Every structure is written in C-alpha cells, then in structure tokens.
Amino acid sequence: MLLRRMLIMLAAVIAVVAILAGYKVYSIRQQIALFSAPKPPISVTASLAEKRPWQSRLPAIGSLKAFQGVTLTAEVSGTVRDVLFLSGDQVKLDQPLIQLESDVDTAISHDLPLRLSVEKKTSPPGFTSCAQALTTD
C-alpha cells in the first residue's frame, strides 16, 4: 500500500511537470513564430520640396545669460565722466575704458606748486615734505 501511494504521488508530480513543460514549449514556439513572421511594409509619403519665406525674427519670452563677460572695478573712486567703448566692442590690452572726473586731481596739481613754495619757506633745513617728494618723482 505504501508503494502504491508513492507511485501515485510520483505519477502526479511527473504529470504536473509534463503539463508545465508542455505549456512552456508551446509559448516559446508561439514567440518564435511571431518574430520569424515577415514584417509589414512601412508606408512612406513623399512630396516635393518648395521654397517658403522664413521670418527673420521669432518673438519669444525668456532670459539670456552671457557666455563671456567681465566685471569692471575701479582702483580709485570717482565719478565716471565718459565711457570710451560701446557694448559688444572688443578692446585691446591697456586701452582706456572710462574717463573719471578729474576736477580734484586738477585742483591738487595746480595747488602743488603753491604748497611747495610755502613749505620751502616755513620748513626747517633738510626737511622733505610730501609736496617736495611728489615733485621730485
């Protein structure tokens, strides 16, 4: 009786494995048939190329960021009198870019000889003032 039960169980397991294997073989054959079938032709539409006018401007909303740019800072403070370049211009090395208001510098340079003569008269012998040092450089 025990042997009979074992044989029935073994036959049932073999039957389940055979059914699963048969289903897998059937599905693989279907996939092979599907991929080996000829592909349908692709429909192509052709037309003649023609010349049409194209707009030179395209209105759009957005923002731009410069690829190349430079930030200018002044070594001295002052008011800018004149800008010596236009936006987008290429500049050369050591080319002046701006002209500062030079009223203060002009006043100092006109005042320097007067201060020098006063300091020469009032200073002790051998004393060098700032004004004298500026004129000797």
CYANA upper distance limits for C-alpha pairs under 8 A (distance plus 0.5 A):
  1 MET  CA      5 ARG  CA      6.85
  2 LEU  CA      6 MET  CA      6.76
  3 LEU  CA      7 LEU  CA      6.70
  4 ARG  CA      8 ILE  CA      6.76
  5 ARG  CA      9 MET  CA      6.64
  6 MET  CA     10 LEU  CA      6.55
  7 LEU  CA     11 ALA  CA      6.54
  8 ILE  CA     12 ALA  CA      6.66
  9 MET  CA     13 VAL  CA      6.72
 10 LEU  CA     14 ILE  CA      6.65
 11 ALA  CA     15 ALA  CA      6.55
 12 ALA  CA     16 VAL  CA      6.76
 13 VAL  CA     17 VAL  CA      6.67
 14 ILE  CA     18 ALA  CA      6.49
 15 ALA  CA     19 ILE  CA      6.65
 16 VAL  CA     20 LEU  CA      6.73
 17 VAL  CA     21 ALA  CA      6.55
 18 ALA  CA     22 GLY  CA      6.48
 19 ILE  CA     23 TYR  CA      6.70
 20 LEU  CA     24 LYS  CA      6.75
 21 ALA  CA     25 VAL  CA      6.67
 22 GLY  CA     26 TYR  CA      6.63
 23 TYR  CA     27 SER  CA      6.74
 24 LYS  CA     28 ILE  CA      6.71
 25 VAL  CA     29 ARG  CA      6.73
 26 TYR  CA     30 GLN  CA      6.86
 27 SER  CA     31 GLN  CA      6.84
 28 ILE  CA     32 ILE  CA      6.74
 29 ARG  CA     33 ALA  CA      6.65
 30 GLN  CA     34 LEU  CA      6.63
 31 GLN  CA     35 PHE  CA      6.74
 32 ILE  CA     36 SER  CA      6.48
 33 ALA  CA     37 ALA  CA      6.65
 78 GLY  CA    100 LEU  CA      6.64
 78 GLY  CA    101 GLU  CA      6.94
 79 THR  CA    100 LEU  CA      6.10
 79 THR  CA    101 GLU  CA      5.83
 80 VAL  CA     98 ILE  CA      7.27
 80 VAL  CA     99 GLN  CA      6.46
 80 VAL  CA    100 LEU  CA      4.90
 80 VAL  CA    101 GLU  CA      6.34
 81 ARG  CA     98 ILE  CA      8.01
 81 ARG  CA     99 GLN  CA      5.98
 81 ARG  CA    100 LEU  CA      5.60
 81 ARG  CA    101 GLU  CA      5.67
 82 ASP  CA     98 ILE  CA      6.16
 82 ASP  CA     99 GLN  CA      5.54
 82 ASP  CA    100 LEU  CA      7.50
 83 VAL  CA     97 LEU  CA      6.71
 83 VAL  CA     98 ILE  CA      4.95
 83 VAL  CA     99 GLN  CA      6.92
 84 LEU  CA     96 PRO  CA      7.47
 84 LEU  CA     97 LEU  CA      5.52
 84 LEU  CA     98 ILE  CA      5.81
 84 LEU  CA     99 GLN  CA      7.83
 85 PHE  CA     89 ASP  CA      7.02
 85 PHE  CA     91 VAL  CA      8.39
 85 PHE  CA     97 LEU  CA      6.64
 85 PHE  CA     98 ILE  CA      8.33
 91 VAL  CA     95 GLN  CA      7.07
102 SER  CA    106 THR  CA      6.52
103 ASP  CA    107 ALA  CA      6.60
104 VAL  CA    108 ILE  CA      6.69
105 ASP  CA    109 SER  CA      6.64
106 THR  CA    110 HIS  CA      6.72
107 ALA  CA    111 ASP  CA      6.53
108 ILE  CA    112 LEU  CA      6.47
109 SER  CA    113 PRO  CA      8.20
110 HIS  CA    114 LEU  CA      8.27
111 ASP  CA    115 ARG  CA      6.75
112 LEU  CA    116 LEU  CA      6.53
112 LEU  CA    131 ALA  CA      6.94
113 PRO  CA    117 SER  CA      6.76
114 LEU  CA    118 VAL  CA      6.85
115 ARG  CA    119 GLU  CA      6.56
115 ARG  CA    131 ALA  CA      7.46
116 LEU  CA    120 LYS  CA      6.61
116 LEU  CA    131 ALA  CA      6.22
116 LEU  CA    132 GLN  CA      6.74
117 SER  CA    121 LYS  CA      6.94
118 VAL  CA    122 THR  CA      6.78
119 GLU  CA    123 SER  CA      5.94
119 GLU  CA    129 SER  CA      7.82
123 SER  CA    127 PHE  CA      6.95
128 THR  CA    132 GLN  CA      6.57
128 THR  CA    133 ALA  CA      7.21
129 SER  CA    133 ALA  CA      6.77
130 CYS  CA    134 LEU  CA      6.71
131 ALA  CA    135 THR  CA      6.90
132 GLN  CA    136 THR  CA      6.86
133 ALA  CA    137 ASP  CA      7.07
